[in-house]
Amino acid sequence: MEELLREELLGRFGMRTPPVPASGGKPDRFIPGEVRWYGPILYCPAFRNPERVEALPYWAQTAFRAPMLLTIESAGDAAKAMMALQRNWASCQYQLWRRAELIERKLPFIPTKPRTFPFDFPTTPMGIFTLVNDRQILASAETSSDLALGALPLVEDHTNPPSRAYLKLQESLAYLHHDFGVPYPAPGERCFDAGACPGGWTWVMRQCGAEVYAVDRTELHPLLMRDPKVTFRVHDAFTLTPEELGAFDWVVSDVICYPDRLLPWVRRWIASGRVKHMVCTIKLQGEVDWQTIEPFTQIPNSRVRHLTHNKHELTFLYAGEEWGTGMGNGRED
């Protein structure tokens, strides 16, 4: 993840950053004004920290909104100083784990275990801290995410889904709900799953109660093929038009499709007025051409994110006109 972040900072923002230190490289002194890695945290003082989450690096799980250096004498002193700033603090350590544990015990408990889908995000600000040495803490009382360390691990079902890709759609739906207030899919709603095989995303939609029109050249998992609420069609999903298929509450796609082909398809569906919400994986390959990603970010009522469950890919989230105003941390309120 750190190398992908470096590549993005250079390719998208024109910022050169130092290589990620080897496992033995553990800085024990804070140097103001110097771009430097503190474990997995890249301190980049020249980076202008935007209010809009879309303008942050996608490969940054979270960003310090107001970085500061705290000088402490003890674990109790550290907890007192942080609690004076705000209540919730996530610990991100690369050394001095025992001392960090002592500090954590004196702070309110922050759950980091995988969450069960569906769920509501926390509604209180989330800070972050790391020990640079036993007397200095690099911290920020405000971050770009309401989640601890910006991560959203989900409880996995190892039995029922046809593939692990289902986690990406669950996370996407959670972000649409959090960022825009879009309700989760529900019974009575219709979904078009483009490039559906083996059926992980279809499975999520069915678990939510929605009916699914699934299109691919290969059949879905047998259990989904027998589901009366799943209609399957053998076809190239991207050659089917909104005018031919009709209206859907949801259009989703996790097919291997690169930005230059995905973008006109997304635009056509939105322009047709026949879709309320969309979730699409933007597949990447090799060195990313960031100019191919930018047009997605210009689509009204939408957002591009790198999810916890994404690999070398991004996810396009379209809330629709009714839910176009973003809410919550890192967004325009």
N, C-alpha and C positions, 0 to 999 in steps of 0.2 A: 504493500500500500504506500509506503514512504517513497519508493522510487516512482510510482505512478503520480504521486503528488508533485514531486520534483519536475517530472516531465510536463505536467499540466501548468505549473507556475512558469516554466520557460516558454512553452508553446502558446499558452493562452494569455499570459500576463507579461511575458518578456522579462521575467525575473530569474536570475541565476541564483542557485542555492548550493550550499556545500553538500558533498556526498553524505549519505547516511553513515554514521560511525559504525565501525565493526562492533561486535557484541561486547568486546572488552573496553570500548570507548565510553566512559561515563564522566561527562563534565561535572566538576564539583565546584565550579565558580561561575557566577553570573556576570556576563560582560555586557553592559548596556550598549545599545546601538549596534551590536554585532549579530548578523544572521547566524543562527546556531541551532543545532539539534540538542534538545534535552530529552534523551530517550526518544519516544515516539512523537514528542512535541517539537515542532519547528517554530522557533522564535524568529519572527520576520518583522522587525519594527518599521520598515519602510512601506509595508503593505497597508494600503488604505482599507480599513475594515468597513465594508459597506453595510448599510442597514438591511438591504434586500438579500435574502439567502441565495437567490439565483446568481448574484455577483460574486459569491465566494467560490473557492475551488471546490469542484465536485468531490475530489478525492480527500478532502478534509472532513473527517467525521464531525468535528465541531470546531469552532473558532473562538478564541478569547476576544471578547468585546472590549474589555478594559484591563489589559494585563498590568500586573503590579508585582513588586518584589516586597515580601514581608520578612522582616528580621525577627527571629524568635529566640527565646531562651530555653523553652521546654515544650513538651507536647501540649500541656495545659495552656501555655501562653499562645501557641499556634491556634488551638481551637477557639480560644477567647477572641483572638484577633479576627479570625474568619467569621465567627458568629456575630461579631459586631457589624460585619458587612452584609451578611444575609444568612439564611438558615441552611440551605441545601448545598452540599459540596461532594463532588465525585473525585475520587483519588486516582491519579494516573502516575504510577511510579516506575522508575527504572533502576533504583538503588535505595538503600536505607529503608528496606521494607519493614523492619521491626519498628523503627521510629514512626514511620507512616501509619502502621497499625495502631500504635498508641494514640496518635492524633485522631484517627478514624473512630476509635472507641469513645472519644469525647465529643464527637459530632453526631447529629441525628443520623439514623441508619438510612442508607440509600440502597434500595434493592437493585441488583444487577442481573438477577436470574432471568432466563428466557420468559417471555410473557405469553399468555394464552390469547389467541385470536378468537373473536374481536375484543378490543379493549379501548379505553380512553387514555389519552396521554396525560401526564402530569400537567398541572396548571400553574405551578410555581416555578420561578427561575431556578436554573441549575448552574452552580459554579464548578470550578475545576482547580486542582492544585497538584503541584509536584515538588518534591524536595530536591533542591539543587545541591545542598549540603545540610549538615545538621543544624545550621543556624539561618538558612535562607529558604524561602518558599516562593516559587513562581506561581502566581495564581490569577484568576479572574472571577469576580463575583457574578459576572454576566457572560453567557456564552450564546452561540447561535442555535443551540438545540435545547429543547426542554427535557431531553433524555440524558442519563448519565453517560458521559463520554461520547454522546451523539450516536450511540449504537442501539439497534432495535432487534436483538435476538428473539426468536419466537420458539415456543415449544413445538418440537417436531412430532409429527405422526408418522411412525416408521412402518405402519401397517397398511393404511388405506389409500393414500395418494399414489398415482401412477409414477410420479417423479418428484424430486426435491424442488423442482422449479415452482411448485405451488407456493413456496414460501415468499417468492418475489411478489406474487399477486396479493397475498395476504398483507405483506408490508406496504404495498402500494395503496391498497384500500384504506389501511390505517392512516397513511399520510394524507390521502384525499379527505378523509374524515377530519383529521387534525388541522391541516393547512387551510381547508376551505369550508369545512362543515358539511361535506357531502355525506349523506347517510350511506350506511353499508348496503350492498345489494339485498333485495328482499323478495319474498314470494310475490308472484305476479309480474315481476320485471323480466325483460328479455335481454339476452346477451349474445353477441356474435363473437365467437372465438376463432380468429383467423390464424391458421396454421396450428391447429389444436393438438395434434398427436405429440405425446401419448395421452395427454388429457389432464395434466396437473392443474391448469388454469380452469378448465371446464369443471373439474372436481371441486375447486374452491367455490365457483359460482353456484354449483348445485348444493353444496353445503350451506350456502346462504339462502337457498330457496329459489333462485332465479332459474328460468328455463334457458337452455343453451342451444344455439344453432352453431354447430362446430364444423369447420371446413378444413380439410387437409387431403393430401394425396395418400395418406396411410391411415388406417382405422385407429380408433382410440382403444384404450384398455377395454377388455370384454365387459367388465361391470358397467362402464359408461355406455357402451354400445347397447346394452340391454335396458338402460334407463329410459323410461317413457318420456321424460322431460328433456332428453337430449336428442336433437335431430342432427344426424351426421350426413355430410355430403362430400363425395370425392371430387376435389377440384383444386385449382390454384386459387387460394383465397384472395390474393391481391388483384386478380382479374375480374372479380365480382364487384359490381358497382352498387352504391347505396340505392340508386334508383331501381335496380333489379331486386335487391334484398329487402328493402323497406326499412322501417324505423326500428331502432333498438335503444334500450336504456343504457346499455353498455356495449362498447366495442373494445376488445382486448386482443393483444397479440404478443407472443413471445417467440415468434418465428425468427430464424436467422435472416435478418434483413438489415442492410446497412443504410446509413442516413439518407443518401441521395435517392434511394428508392422509397424509403419509409415516409419521408416528408410529404411528397405530393399525394400519397395515399391518405395520410392523416388530414391534410388540408382539404381533400375532396370530401371526406366524411363530414368534417366540421361545416364546410360550406353548404353541404346538402341539407343541413338542419335535421338530419335523420338520426342523430346520436346525441345523447345527453352527456355521457361521460366516456373517457377513453383512458386506457392504460396500455402503453406499448414499450417494449424493450428496444432501445437503440443499440444495436450491436456495433462494436468497434473492432478494428483490426490494426495491428502494428502501431505506428506512430499516428496519433489522433490528429485529424484535420479539424481544428476547432471551429473553422468557418462553416463547416457542415452542421455543427451542433447549434450555432447561434440562431438560425431561423426558427428552431423549435421553441426557443426561449421568448421569441417575439409574438407567439400565438397568444391572444388574450385568454385569460382565465385558465392558465396552465402553468406548469412548473416542470423543470428537469431536475432529477435527483440521481445521485449514486446511492443505492440502497445498501443496507448491511448485507443483504443476500445477493447483490449483484457481484459479478466478477469483472471481466474487462468489458463493461457495458454500462449504459445509463438507462434510466427509465423516464419516459414522458408521461406526465399525468395531466389530463384535461378534465377540469371540474364542470365545464359547461357554463352557460350564461347565468343561470339562476344562482349558482354558487361561486361567482367569479371573484368575490372579495376575499383575499387571504386573511387569515387570523393567526394569532399566536406568535411565538418567539421567532425572530428572524424574518418577519414578514411585515408588509405595510398594513398597519391596523386602521 
